[in-house]
Amino acid sequence: MDKRYLGALILSPLVVVLFLGGIYLKLLIMILSLFGMYEFFSIVKKSNIRPLSMVAYVLCVIYYIF
C-alpha cells in the first residue's frame, strides 16, 4: 500500500470528527489528552519520580465533562 493511502486512511476519521464537531470533537481531544498524559507519566516514572497519575487522569476527564 502506498504511503499516501495509508496517511489518508489514518487522517480521514480525524477530518470527519473535525467537521462533526461538538461532543465528538471533545471526546477525541479528551482521548488524545489522556494518551499524551500516559506517555508523559511513563517517561517521568523512569526517572524515579512517582507522580499522582490517577489524580491527573480523573481531573482531565472531569475537565472535559464540564
mmCIF file of the N, C-alpha and C atoms, coordinates in Angstrom:
data_MODEL
# 
_entry.id   MODEL 
# 
loop_
_atom_site.group_PDB 
_atom_site.id 
_atom_site.type_symbol 
_atom_site.label_atom_id 
_atom_site.label_alt_id 
_atom_site.label_comp_id 
_atom_site.label_asym_id 
_atom_site.label_entity_id 
_atom_site.label_seq_id 
_atom_site.pdbx_PDB_ins_code 
_atom_site.Cartn_x 
_atom_site.Cartn_y 
_atom_site.Cartn_z 
_atom_site.occupancy 
_atom_site.B_iso_or_equiv 
_atom_site.pdbx_formal_charge 
_atom_site.auth_seq_id 
_atom_site.auth_comp_id 
_atom_site.auth_asym_id 
_atom_site.auth_atom_id 
_atom_site.pdbx_PDB_model_num 
ATOM 1   N N  . MET A 1 1  ? 0.843   -1.168 0.000  1.00 0.00 ? 1  MET A N  1 
ATOM 2   C CA . MET A 1 1  ? 0.000   0.000  0.000  1.00 0.00 ? 1  MET A CA 1 
ATOM 3   C C  . MET A 1 1  ? 0.894   1.240  0.000  1.00 0.00 ? 1  MET A C  1 
ATOM 4   N N  . ASP A 1 2  ? 0.537   2.183  -0.792 1.00 0.00 ? 2  ASP A N  1 
ATOM 5   C CA . ASP A 1 2  ? 1.301   3.418  -0.893 1.00 0.00 ? 2  ASP A CA 1 
ATOM 6   C C  . ASP A 1 2  ? 1.187   4.222  0.406  1.00 0.00 ? 2  ASP A C  1 
ATOM 7   N N  . LYS A 1 3  ? 2.218   4.969  0.729  1.00 0.00 ? 3  LYS A N  1 
ATOM 8   C CA . LYS A 1 3  ? 2.215   5.741  1.972  1.00 0.00 ? 3  LYS A CA 1 
ATOM 9   C C  . LYS A 1 3  ? 1.155   6.832  1.965  1.00 0.00 ? 3  LYS A C  1 
ATOM 10  N N  . ARG A 1 4  ? 0.823   7.342  0.810  1.00 0.00 ? 4  ARG A N  1 
ATOM 11  C CA . ARG A 1 4  ? -0.226  8.368  0.735  1.00 0.00 ? 4  ARG A CA 1 
ATOM 12  C C  . ARG A 1 4  ? -1.578  7.792  1.136  1.00 0.00 ? 4  ARG A C  1 
ATOM 13  N N  . TYR A 1 5  ? -1.854  6.596  0.662  1.00 0.00 ? 5  TYR A N  1 
ATOM 14  C CA . TYR A 1 5  ? -3.126  5.967  1.000  1.00 0.00 ? 5  TYR A CA 1 
ATOM 15  C C  . TYR A 1 5  ? -3.193  5.641  2.488  1.00 0.00 ? 5  TYR A C  1 
ATOM 16  N N  . LEU A 1 6  ? -2.088  5.217  3.028  1.00 0.00 ? 6  LEU A N  1 
ATOM 17  C CA . LEU A 1 6  ? -2.047  4.914  4.457  1.00 0.00 ? 6  LEU A CA 1 
ATOM 18  C C  . LEU A 1 6  ? -2.260  6.177  5.287  1.00 0.00 ? 6  LEU A C  1 
ATOM 19  N N  . GLY A 1 7  ? -1.632  7.259  4.896  1.00 0.00 ? 7  GLY A N  1 
ATOM 20  C CA . GLY A 1 7  ? -1.828  8.534  5.591  1.00 0.00 ? 7  GLY A CA 1 
ATOM 21  C C  . GLY A 1 7  ? -3.260  9.026  5.485  1.00 0.00 ? 7  GLY A C  1 
ATOM 22  N N  . ALA A 1 8  ? -3.843  8.889  4.306  1.00 0.00 ? 8  ALA A N  1 
ATOM 23  C CA . ALA A 1 8  ? -5.242  9.288  4.114  1.00 0.00 ? 8  ALA A CA 1 
ATOM 24  C C  . ALA A 1 8  ? -6.178  8.415  4.927  1.00 0.00 ? 8  ALA A C  1 
ATOM 25  N N  . LEU A 1 9  ? -5.858  7.148  5.042  1.00 0.00 ? 9  LEU A N  1 
ATOM 26  C CA . LEU A 1 9  ? -6.687  6.225  5.819  1.00 0.00 ? 9  LEU A CA 1 
ATOM 27  C C  . LEU A 1 9  ? -6.647  6.587  7.304  1.00 0.00 ? 9  LEU A C  1 
ATOM 28  N N  . ILE A 1 10 ? -5.498  7.023  7.763  1.00 0.00 ? 10 ILE A N  1 
ATOM 29  C CA . ILE A 1 10 ? -5.364  7.389  9.170  1.00 0.00 ? 10 ILE A CA 1 
ATOM 30  C C  . ILE A 1 10 ? -5.990  8.749  9.455  1.00 0.00 ? 10 ILE A C  1 
ATOM 31  N N  . LEU A 1 11 ? -5.806  9.706  8.559  1.00 0.00 ? 11 LEU A N  1 
ATOM 32  C CA . LEU A 1 11 ? -6.273  11.064 8.809  1.00 0.00 ? 11 LEU A CA 1 
ATOM 33  C C  . LEU A 1 11 ? -7.738  11.314 8.465  1.00 0.00 ? 11 LEU A C  1 
ATOM 34  N N  . SER A 1 12 ? -8.341  10.481 7.654  1.00 0.00 ? 12 SER A N  1 
ATOM 35  C CA . SER A 1 12 ? -9.724  10.735 7.257  1.00 0.00 ? 12 SER A CA 1 
ATOM 36  C C  . SER A 1 12 ? -10.711 10.697 8.427  1.00 0.00 ? 12 SER A C  1 
ATOM 37  N N  . PRO A 1 13 ? -10.607 9.777  9.394  1.00 0.00 ? 13 PRO A N  1 
ATOM 38  C CA . PRO A 1 13 ? -11.526 9.866  10.532 1.00 0.00 ? 13 PRO A CA 1 
ATOM 39  C C  . PRO A 1 13 ? -11.336 11.140 11.349 1.00 0.00 ? 13 PRO A C  1 
ATOM 40  N N  . LEU A 1 14 ? -10.105 11.635 11.426 1.00 0.00 ? 14 LEU A N  1 
ATOM 41  C CA . LEU A 1 14 ? -9.867  12.880 12.156 1.00 0.00 ? 14 LEU A CA 1 
ATOM 42  C C  . LEU A 1 14 ? -10.536 14.068 11.472 1.00 0.00 ? 14 LEU A C  1 
ATOM 43  N N  . VAL A 1 15 ? -10.498 14.099 10.156 1.00 0.00 ? 15 VAL A N  1 
ATOM 44  C CA . VAL A 1 15 ? -11.141 15.179 9.410  1.00 0.00 ? 15 VAL A CA 1 
ATOM 45  C C  . VAL A 1 15 ? -12.653 15.107 9.579  1.00 0.00 ? 15 VAL A C  1 
ATOM 46  N N  . VAL A 1 16 ? -13.211 13.901 9.557  1.00 0.00 ? 16 VAL A N  1 
ATOM 47  C CA . VAL A 1 16 ? -14.655 13.738 9.752  1.00 0.00 ? 16 VAL A CA 1 
ATOM 48  C C  . VAL A 1 16 ? -15.064 14.242 11.135 1.00 0.00 ? 16 VAL A C  1 
ATOM 49  N N  . VAL A 1 17 ? -14.275 13.912 12.157 1.00 0.00 ? 17 VAL A N  1 
ATOM 50  C CA . VAL A 1 17 ? -14.584 14.370 13.514 1.00 0.00 ? 17 VAL A CA 1 
ATOM 51  C C  . VAL A 1 17 ? -14.487 15.886 13.598 1.00 0.00 ? 17 VAL A C  1 
ATOM 52  N N  . LEU A 1 18 ? -13.526 16.487 12.911 1.00 0.00 ? 18 LEU A N  1 
ATOM 53  C CA . LEU A 1 18 ? -13.416 17.945 12.909 1.00 0.00 ? 18 LEU A CA 1 
ATOM 54  C C  . LEU A 1 18 ? -14.653 18.597 12.309 1.00 0.00 ? 18 LEU A C  1 
ATOM 55  N N  . PHE A 1 19 ? -15.186 18.016 11.256 1.00 0.00 ? 19 PHE A N  1 
ATOM 56  C CA . PHE A 1 19 ? -16.384 18.580 10.647 1.00 0.00 ? 19 PHE A CA 1 
ATOM 57  C C  . PHE A 1 19 ? -17.629 18.328 11.480 1.00 0.00 ? 19 PHE A C  1 
ATOM 58  N N  . LEU A 1 20 ? -17.694 17.203 12.180 1.00 0.00 ? 20 LEU A N  1 
ATOM 59  C CA . LEU A 1 20 ? -18.845 16.932 13.036 1.00 0.00 ? 20 LEU A CA 1 
ATOM 60  C C  . LEU A 1 20 ? -18.855 17.869 14.239 1.00 0.00 ? 20 LEU A C  1 
ATOM 61  N N  . GLY A 1 21 ? -17.672 18.072 14.828 1.00 0.00 ? 21 GLY A N  1 
ATOM 62  C CA . GLY A 1 21 ? -17.552 18.994 15.954 1.00 0.00 ? 21 GLY A CA 1 
ATOM 63  C C  . GLY A 1 21 ? -18.318 18.512 17.168 1.00 0.00 ? 21 GLY A C  1 
ATOM 64  N N  . GLY A 1 22 ? -18.629 19.431 18.049 1.00 0.00 ? 22 GLY A N  1 
ATOM 65  C CA . GLY A 1 22 ? -19.434 19.147 19.217 1.00 0.00 ? 22 GLY A CA 1 
ATOM 66  C C  . GLY A 1 22 ? -18.838 18.104 20.137 1.00 0.00 ? 22 GLY A C  1 
ATOM 67  N N  . ILE A 1 23 ? -19.675 17.175 20.549 1.00 0.00 ? 23 ILE A N  1 
ATOM 68  C CA . ILE A 1 23 ? -19.291 16.159 21.520 1.00 0.00 ? 23 ILE A CA 1 
ATOM 69  C C  . ILE A 1 23 ? -18.247 15.203 20.945 1.00 0.00 ? 23 ILE A C  1 
ATOM 70  N N  . TYR A 1 24 ? -18.281 14.959 19.644 1.00 0.00 ? 24 TYR A N  1 
ATOM 71  C CA . TYR A 1 24 ? -17.315 14.044 19.030 1.00 0.00 ? 24 TYR A CA 1 
ATOM 72  C C  . TYR A 1 24 ? -15.905 14.642 19.063 1.00 0.00 ? 24 TYR A C  1 
ATOM 73  N N  . LEU A 1 25 ? -15.805 15.927 18.773 1.00 0.00 ? 25 LEU A N  1 
ATOM 74  C CA . LEU A 1 25 ? -14.507 16.593 18.819 1.00 0.00 ? 25 LEU A CA 1 
ATOM 75  C C  . LEU A 1 25 ? -13.982 16.653 20.244 1.00 0.00 ? 25 LEU A C  1 
ATOM 76  N N  . LYS A 1 26 ? -14.876 16.930 21.174 1.00 0.00 ? 26 LYS A N  1 
ATOM 77  C CA . LYS A 1 26 ? -14.474 16.979 22.583 1.00 0.00 ? 26 LYS A CA 1 
ATOM 78  C C  . LYS A 1 26 ? -13.982 15.612 23.061 1.00 0.00 ? 26 LYS A C  1 
ATOM 79  N N  . LEU A 1 27 ? -14.653 14.568 22.648 1.00 0.00 ? 27 LEU A N  1 
ATOM 80  C CA . LEU A 1 27 ? -14.249 13.213 23.019 1.00 0.00 ? 27 LEU A CA 1 
ATOM 81  C C  . LEU A 1 27 ? -12.893 12.850 22.409 1.00 0.00 ? 27 LEU A C  1 
ATOM 82  N N  . LEU A 1 28 ? -12.685 13.212 21.163 1.00 0.00 ? 28 LEU A N  1 
ATOM 83  C CA . LEU A 1 28 ? -11.408 12.939 20.513 1.00 0.00 ? 28 LEU A CA 1 
ATOM 84  C C  . LEU A 1 28 ? -10.270 13.682 21.205 1.00 0.00 ? 28 LEU A C  1 
ATOM 85  N N  . ILE A 1 29 ? -10.487 14.935 21.543 1.00 0.00 ? 29 ILE A N  1 
ATOM 86  C CA . ILE A 1 29 ? -9.449  15.712 22.223 1.00 0.00 ? 29 ILE A CA 1 
ATOM 87  C C  . ILE A 1 29 ? -9.181  15.140 23.611 1.00 0.00 ? 29 ILE A C  1 
ATOM 88  N N  . MET A 1 30 ? -10.213 14.672 24.305 1.00 0.00 ? 30 MET A N  1 
ATOM 89  C CA . MET A 1 30 ? -10.008 14.071 25.612 1.00 0.00 ? 30 MET A CA 1 
ATOM 90  C C  . MET A 1 30 ? -9.176  12.795 25.501 1.00 0.00 ? 30 MET A C  1 
ATOM 91  N N  . ILE A 1 31 ? -9.463  11.973 24.513 1.00 0.00 ? 31 ILE A N  1 
ATOM 92  C CA . ILE A 1 31 ? -8.699  10.737 24.324 1.00 0.00 ? 31 ILE A CA 1 
ATOM 93  C C  . ILE A 1 31 ? -7.244  11.052 23.992 1.00 0.00 ? 31 ILE A C  1 
ATOM 94  N N  . LEU A 1 32 ? -7.022  12.035 23.135 1.00 0.00 ? 32 LEU A N  1 
ATOM 95  C CA . LEU A 1 32 ? -5.652  12.427 22.808 1.00 0.00 ? 32 LEU A CA 1 
ATOM 96  C C  . LEU A 1 32 ? -4.932  13.000 24.022 1.00 0.00 ? 32 LEU A C  1 
ATOM 97  N N  . SER A 1 33 ? -5.639  13.754 24.853 1.00 0.00 ? 33 SER A N  1 
ATOM 98  C CA . SER A 1 33 ? -5.036  14.300 26.073 1.00 0.00 ? 33 SER A CA 1 
ATOM 99  C C  . SER A 1 33 ? -4.654  13.191 27.046 1.00 0.00 ? 33 SER A C  1 
ATOM 100 N N  . LEU A 1 34 ? -5.539  12.224 27.216 1.00 0.00 ? 34 LEU A N  1 
ATOM 101 C CA . LEU A 1 34 ? -5.235  11.109 28.110 1.00 0.00 ? 34 LEU A CA 1 
ATOM 102 C C  . LEU A 1 34 ? -4.068  10.284 27.600 1.00 0.00 ? 34 LEU A C  1 
ATOM 103 N N  . PHE A 1 35 ? -3.981  10.096 26.294 1.00 0.00 ? 35 PHE A N  1 
ATOM 104 C CA . PHE A 1 35 ? -2.859  9.368  25.721 1.00 0.00 ? 35 PHE A CA 1 
ATOM 105 C C  . PHE A 1 35 ? -1.550  10.135 25.935 1.00 0.00 ? 35 PHE A C  1 
ATOM 106 N N  . GLY A 1 36 ? -1.596  11.445 25.754 1.00 0.00 ? 36 GLY A N  1 
ATOM 107 C CA . GLY A 1 36 ? -0.416  12.267 25.994 1.00 0.00 ? 36 GLY A CA 1 
ATOM 108 C C  . GLY A 1 36 ? 0.017   12.242 27.446 1.00 0.00 ? 36 GLY A C  1 
ATOM 109 N N  . MET A 1 37 ? -0.954  12.255 28.351 1.00 0.00 ? 37 MET A N  1 
ATOM 110 C CA . MET A 1 37 ? -0.631  12.175 29.777 1.00 0.00 ? 37 MET A CA 1 
ATOM 111 C C  . MET A 1 37 ? -0.019  10.820 30.114 1.00 0.00 ? 37 MET A C  1 
ATOM 112 N N  . TYR A 1 38 ? -0.516  9.775  29.503 1.00 0.00 ? 38 TYR A N  1 
ATOM 113 C CA . TYR A 1 38 ? 0.045   8.441  29.729 1.00 0.00 ? 38 TYR A CA 1 
ATOM 114 C C  . TYR A 1 38 ? 1.507   8.395  29.297 1.00 0.00 ? 38 TYR A C  1 
ATOM 115 N N  . GLU A 1 39 ? 1.792   8.945  28.138 1.00 0.00 ? 39 GLU A N  1 
ATOM 116 C CA . GLU A 1 39 ? 3.164   8.970  27.648 1.00 0.00 ? 39 GLU A CA 1 
ATOM 117 C C  . GLU A 1 39 ? 4.057   9.784  28.582 1.00 0.00 ? 39 GLU A C  1 
ATOM 118 N N  . PHE A 1 40 ? 3.564   10.939 29.018 1.00 0.00 ? 40 PHE A N  1 
ATOM 119 C CA . PHE A 1 40 ? 4.337   11.791 29.913 1.00 0.00 ? 40 PHE A CA 1 
ATOM 120 C C  . PHE A 1 40 ? 4.632   11.084 31.228 1.00 0.00 ? 40 PHE A C  1 
ATOM 121 N N  . PHE A 1 41 ? 3.631   10.463 31.815 1.00 0.00 ? 41 PHE A N  1 
ATOM 122 C CA . PHE A 1 41 ? 3.825   9.792  33.103 1.00 0.00 ? 41 PHE A CA 1 
ATOM 123 C C  . PHE A 1 41 ? 4.717   8.560  32.977 1.00 0.00 ? 41 PHE A C  1 
ATOM 124 N N  . SER A 1 42 ? 4.685   7.890  31.840 1.00 0.00 ? 42 SER A N  1 
ATOM 125 C CA . SER A 1 42 ? 5.576   6.741  31.675 1.00 0.00 ? 42 SER A CA 1 
ATOM 126 C C  . SER A 1 42 ? 7.031   7.193  31.584 1.00 0.00 ? 42 SER A C  1 
ATOM 127 N N  . ILE A 1 43 ? 7.279   8.343  30.995 1.00 0.00 ? 43 ILE A N  1 
ATOM 128 C CA . ILE A 1 43 ? 8.643   8.875  30.951 1.00 0.00 ? 43 ILE A CA 1 
ATOM 129 C C  . ILE A 1 43 ? 9.079   9.355  32.327 1.00 0.00 ? 43 ILE A C  1 
ATOM 130 N N  . VAL A 1 44 ? 8.187   10.008 33.052 1.00 0.00 ? 44 VAL A N  1 
ATOM 131 C CA . VAL A 1 44 ? 8.530   10.532 34.374 1.00 0.00 ? 44 VAL A CA 1 
ATOM 132 C C  . VAL A 1 44 ? 8.821   9.395  35.352 1.00 0.00 ? 44 VAL A C  1 
ATOM 133 N N  . LYS A 1 45 ? 8.086   8.296  35.248 1.00 0.00 ? 45 LYS A N  1 
ATOM 134 C CA . LYS A 1 45 ? 8.300   7.165  36.162 1.00 0.00 ? 45 LYS A CA 1 
ATOM 135 C C  . LYS A 1 45 ? 9.670   6.536  35.982 1.00 0.00 ? 45 LYS A C  1 
ATOM 136 N N  . LYS A 1 46 ? 10.239  6.632  34.785 1.00 0.00 ? 46 LYS A N  1 
ATOM 137 C CA . LYS A 1 46 ? 11.568  6.072  34.546 1.00 0.00 ? 46 LYS A CA 1 
ATOM 138 C C  . LYS A 1 46 ? 12.664  6.852  35.264 1.00 0.00 ? 46 LYS A C  1 
ATOM 139 N N  . SER A 1 47 ? 12.379  8.097  35.645 1.00 0.00 ? 47 SER A N  1 
ATOM 140 C CA . SER A 1 47 ? 13.380  8.904  36.338 1.00 0.00 ? 47 SER A CA 1 
ATOM 141 C C  . SER A 1 47 ? 13.158  8.902  37.852 1.00 0.00 ? 47 SER A C  1 
ATOM 142 N N  . ASN A 1 48 ? 12.525  7.839  38.358 1.00 0.00 ? 48 ASN A N  1 
ATOM 143 C CA . ASN A 1 48 ? 12.294  7.623  39.790 1.00 0.00 ? 48 ASN A CA 1 
ATOM 144 C C  . ASN A 1 48 ? 11.481  8.727  40.454 1.00 0.00 ? 48 ASN A C  1 
ATOM 145 N N  . ILE A 1 49 ? 10.575  9.334  39.720 1.00 0.00 ? 49 ILE A N  1 
ATOM 146 C CA . ILE A 1 49 ? 9.625   10.290 40.283 1.00 0.00 ? 49 ILE A CA 1 
ATOM 147 C C  . ILE A 1 49 ? 8.265   9.607  40.275 1.00 0.00 ? 49 ILE A C  1 
ATOM 148 N N  . ARG A 1 50 ? 7.573   9.673  41.394 1.00 0.00 ? 50 ARG A N  1 
ATOM 149 C CA . ARG A 1 50 ? 6.270   8.999  41.497 1.00 0.00 ? 50 ARG A CA 1 
ATOM 150 C C  . ARG A 1 50 ? 5.149   10.030 41.409 1.00 0.00 ? 50 ARG A C  1 
ATOM 151 N N  . PRO A 1 51 ? 4.644   10.296 40.214 1.00 0.00 ? 51 PRO A N  1 
ATOM 152 C CA . PRO A 1 51 ? 3.579   11.285 40.063 1.00 0.00 ? 51 PRO A CA 1 
ATOM 153 C C  . PRO A 1 51 ? 2.225   10.719 40.507 1.00 0.00 ? 51 PRO A C  1 
ATOM 154 N N  . LEU A 1 52 ? 1.306   11.600 40.779 1.00 0.00 ? 52 LEU A N  1 
ATOM 155 C CA . LEU A 1 52 ? -0.061  11.198 41.110 1.00 0.00 ? 52 LEU A CA 1 
ATOM 156 C C  . LEU A 1 52 ? -0.853  11.077 39.805 1.00 0.00 ? 52 LEU A C  1 
ATOM 157 N N  . SER A 1 53 ? -0.566  10.053 39.067 1.00 0.00 ? 53 SER A N  1 
ATOM 158 C CA . SER A 1 53 ? -1.127  9.931  37.724 1.00 0.00 ? 53 SER A CA 1 
ATOM 159 C C  . SER A 1 53 ? -2.637  9.693  37.734 1.00 0.00 ? 53 SER A C  1 
ATOM 160 N N  . MET A 1 54 ? -3.129  8.908  38.666 1.00 0.00 ? 54 MET A N  1 
ATOM 161 C CA . MET A 1 54 ? -4.573  8.643  38.690 1.00 0.00 ? 54 MET A CA 1 
ATOM 162 C C  . MET A 1 54 ? -5.365  9.914  38.970 1.00 0.00 ? 54 MET A C  1 
ATOM 163 N N  . VAL A 1 55 ? -4.830  10.766 39.837 1.00 0.00 ? 55 VAL A N  1 
ATOM 164 C CA . VAL A 1 55 ? -5.488  12.044 40.117 1.00 0.00 ? 55 VAL A CA 1 
ATOM 165 C C  . VAL A 1 55 ? -5.524  12.893 38.840 1.00 0.00 ? 55 VAL A C  1 
ATOM 166 N N  . ALA A 1 56 ? -4.429  12.893 38.112 1.00 0.00 ? 56 ALA A N  1 
ATOM 167 C CA . ALA A 1 56 ? -4.361  13.678 36.880 1.00 0.00 ? 56 ALA A CA 1 
ATOM 168 C C  . ALA A 1 56 ? -5.330  13.152 35.831 1.00 0.00 ? 56 ALA A C  1 
ATOM 169 N N  . TYR A 1 57 ? -5.448  11.842 35.706 1.00 0.00 ? 57 TYR A N  1 
ATOM 170 C CA . TYR A 1 57 ? -6.394  11.274 34.750 1.00 0.00 ? 57 TYR A CA 1 
ATOM 171 C C  . TYR A 1 57 ? -7.833  11.640 35.103 1.00 0.00 ? 57 TYR A C  1 
ATOM 172 N N  . VAL A 1 58 ? -8.159  11.523 36.374 1.00 0.00 ? 58 VAL A N  1 
ATOM 173 C CA . VAL A 1 58 ? -9.527  11.850 36.816 1.00 0.00 ? 58 VAL A CA 1 
ATOM 174 C C  . VAL A 1 58 ? -9.821  13.324 36.594 1.00 0.00 ? 58 VAL A C  1 
ATOM 175 N N  . LEU A 1 59 ? -8.874  14.192 36.916 1.00 0.00 ? 59 LEU A N  1 
ATOM 176 C CA . LEU A 1 59 ? -9.090  15.629 36.717 1.00 0.00 ? 59 LEU A CA 1 
ATOM 177 C C  . LEU A 1 59 ? -9.201  15.980 35.239 1.00 0.00 ? 59 LEU A C  1 
ATOM 178 N N  . CYS A 1 60 ? -8.481  15.275 34.393 1.00 0.00 ? 60 CYS A N  1 
ATOM 179 C CA . CYS A 1 60 ? -8.584  15.509 32.949 1.00 0.00 ? 60 CYS A CA 1 
ATOM 180 C C  . CYS A 1 60 ? -9.977  15.140 32.440 1.00 0.00 ? 60 CYS A C  1 
ATOM 181 N N  . VAL A 1 61 ? -10.486 14.011 32.870 1.00 0.00 ? 61 VAL A N  1 
ATOM 182 C CA . VAL A 1 61 ? -11.823 13.594 32.444 1.00 0.00 ? 61 VAL A CA 1 
ATOM 183 C C  . VAL A 1 61 ? -12.874 14.559 32.979 1.00 0.00 ? 61 VAL A C  1 
ATOM 184 N N  . ILE A 1 62 ? -12.747 14.978 34.230 1.00 0.00 ? 62 ILE A N  1 
ATOM 185 C CA . ILE A 1 62 ? -13.701 15.937 34.812 1.00 0.00 ? 62 ILE A CA 1 
ATOM 186 C C  . ILE A 1 62 ? -13.656 17.259 34.051 1.00 0.00 ? 62 ILE A C  1 
ATOM 187 N N  . TYR A 1 63 ? -12.460 17.692 33.674 1.00 0.00 ? 63 TYR A N  1 
ATOM 188 C CA . TYR A 1 63 ? -12.315 18.930 32.903 1.00 0.00 ? 63 TYR A CA 1 
ATOM 189 C C  . TYR A 1 63 ? -13.096 18.869 31.599 1.00 0.00 ? 63 TYR A C  1 
ATOM 190 N N  . TYR A 1 64 ? -12.975 17.768 30.883 1.00 0.00 ? 64 TYR A N  1 
ATOM 191 C CA . TYR A 1 64 ? -13.655 17.669 29.595 1.00 0.00 ? 64 TYR A CA 1 
ATOM 192 C C  . TYR A 1 64 ? -15.154 17.407 29.741 1.00 0.00 ? 64 TYR A C  1 
ATOM 193 N N  . ILE A 1 65 ? -15.584 16.877 30.863 1.00 0.00 ? 65 ILE A N  1 
ATOM 194 C CA . ILE A 1 65 ? -17.015 16.695 31.072 1.00 0.00 ? 65 ILE A CA 1 
ATOM 195 C C  . ILE A 1 65 ? -17.706 18.025 31.322 1.00 0.00 ? 65 ILE A C  1 
ATOM 196 N N  . PHE A 1 66 ? -17.048 18.860 32.129 1.00 0.00 ? 66 PHE A N  1 
ATOM 197 C CA . PHE A 1 66 ? -17.658 20.151 32.464 1.00 0.00 ? 66 PHE A CA 1 
ATOM 198 C C  . PHE A 1 66 ? -17.109 21.242 31.581 1.00 0.00 ? 66 PHE A C  1 
# 
